[in-house]
Amino acid sequence: MDFSQMNAAEQAHMSRVIEKKQMQDFLRMYSNLVERCFNSCCNDFTSKALSSKEEQCVMNCTDKFLKHSERVGARFAEQNAESMGAASK
Protein backbone atom coordinates (compact mmCIF):
# COMPACT_ATOMS: atom_id res chain seq x y z
CA MET A 1 0.00 0.00 0.00
CA ASP A 2 1.16 3.47 -0.78
CA PHE A 3 0.80 5.75 2.24
CA SER A 4 2.94 8.51 0.74
CA GLN A 5 -0.07 10.76 0.14
CA MET A 6 -1.05 10.61 3.84
CA ASN A 7 0.30 12.74 6.65
CA ALA A 8 2.18 11.13 9.56
CA ALA A 9 -0.91 10.80 11.77
CA GLU A 10 -2.89 9.11 8.98
CA GLN A 11 0.02 6.77 8.25
CA ALA A 12 0.28 5.82 11.92
CA HIS A 13 -3.47 5.21 12.08
CA MET A 14 -3.40 3.01 8.98
CA SER A 15 -0.45 1.05 10.39
CA ARG A 16 -2.41 0.39 13.61
CA VAL A 17 -5.47 -0.70 11.61
CA ILE A 18 -3.36 -3.11 9.54
CA GLU A 19 -1.61 -4.51 12.63
CA LYS A 20 -4.97 -5.05 14.34
CA LYS A 21 -6.33 -6.84 11.26
CA GLN A 22 -3.23 -9.03 11.05
CA MET A 23 -3.60 -9.96 14.74
CA GLN A 24 -7.28 -10.81 14.23
CA ASP A 25 -6.38 -13.00 11.24
CA PHE A 26 -3.67 -14.76 13.25
CA LEU A 27 -6.02 -15.39 16.18
CA ARG A 28 -8.71 -16.69 13.83
CA MET A 29 -6.24 -19.07 12.21
CA TYR A 30 -4.98 -20.25 15.61
CA SER A 31 -8.53 -20.78 16.87
CA ASN A 32 -9.42 -22.79 13.75
CA LEU A 33 -6.28 -24.89 14.20
CA VAL A 34 -7.09 -25.66 17.83
CA GLU A 35 -10.71 -26.51 17.09
CA ARG A 36 -9.94 -28.70 14.08
CA CYS A 37 -7.14 -30.66 15.73
CA PHE A 38 -9.00 -31.06 19.03
CA ASN A 39 -12.12 -32.36 17.30
CA SER A 40 -10.09 -34.71 15.08
CA CYS A 41 -7.67 -36.06 17.67
CA CYS A 42 -8.99 -35.81 21.21
CA ASN A 43 -11.56 -38.44 22.00
CA ASP A 44 -10.53 -40.05 25.32
CA PHE A 45 -11.66 -37.88 28.19
CA THR A 46 -10.88 -40.37 30.97
CA SER A 47 -7.49 -38.70 31.62
CA LYS A 48 -6.21 -35.15 31.85
CA ALA A 49 -3.21 -36.00 29.70
CA LEU A 50 -3.20 -36.80 26.00
CA SER A 51 -2.49 -40.36 25.04
CA SER A 52 0.55 -40.89 22.83
CA LYS A 53 -1.79 -41.60 19.92
CA GLU A 54 -3.70 -38.36 20.52
CA GLU A 55 -0.48 -36.39 20.92
CA GLN A 56 0.90 -37.74 17.64
CA CYS A 57 -2.42 -36.97 15.92
CA VAL A 58 -2.31 -33.38 17.22
CA MET A 59 1.30 -32.97 16.03
CA ASN A 60 0.40 -34.30 12.56
CA CYS A 61 -2.76 -32.20 12.38
CA THR A 62 -0.90 -29.05 13.41
CA ASP A 63 1.90 -29.70 10.93
CA LYS A 64 -0.54 -30.26 8.06
CA PHE A 65 -2.62 -27.21 8.95
CA LEU A 66 0.40 -24.91 9.12
CA LYS A 67 1.90 -26.27 5.88
CA HIS A 68 -1.46 -25.84 4.18
CA SER A 69 -1.78 -22.26 5.44
CA GLU A 70 1.76 -21.48 4.30
CA ARG A 71 1.08 -22.92 0.85
CA VAL A 72 -2.19 -21.01 0.47
CA GLY A 73 -0.43 -17.81 1.54
CA ALA A 74 2.33 -18.39 -1.00
CA ARG A 75 -0.18 -19.00 -3.79
CA PHE A 76 -2.12 -15.91 -2.79
CA ALA A 77 1.08 -13.86 -2.92
CA GLU A 78 1.87 -15.27 -6.37
CA GLN A 79 -1.60 -14.44 -7.66
CA ASN A 80 -1.38 -10.96 -6.15
CA ALA A 81 2.01 -10.38 -7.78
CA GLU A 82 0.65 -11.55 -11.14
CA SER A 83 -2.40 -9.32 -10.91
CA MET A 84 -0.26 -6.34 -9.88
CA GLY A 85 2.05 -7.03 -12.81
CA ALA A 86 -0.88 -7.25 -15.20
CA ALA A 87 -2.39 -4.06 -13.81
CA SER A 88 0.84 -2.09 -14.32
CA LYS A 89 1.08 -3.01 -18.01
Stockholm file with secondary structure:
# STOCKHOLM 1.0

chainA/1-89         MDFSQMNAAEQAHMSRVIEKKQMQDFLRMYSNLVERCFNSCCNDFTSKALSSKEEQCVMNCTDKFLKHSERVGARFAEQNAESMGAASK
#=GR chainA/1-89 SS CCCTTSCHHHHHHHHHHHHHHHHHHHHHHHHHHHHHHHHHHCCCCSSSSCCHHHHHHHHHHHHHHHHHHHHHHHHHHHHHHHHHHHHHC
#=GC SS_cons        CCCTTSCHHHHHHHHHHHHHHHHHHHHHHHHHHHHHHHHHHCCCCSSSSCCHHHHHHHHHHHHHHHHHHHHHHHHHHHHHHHHHHHHHC
//
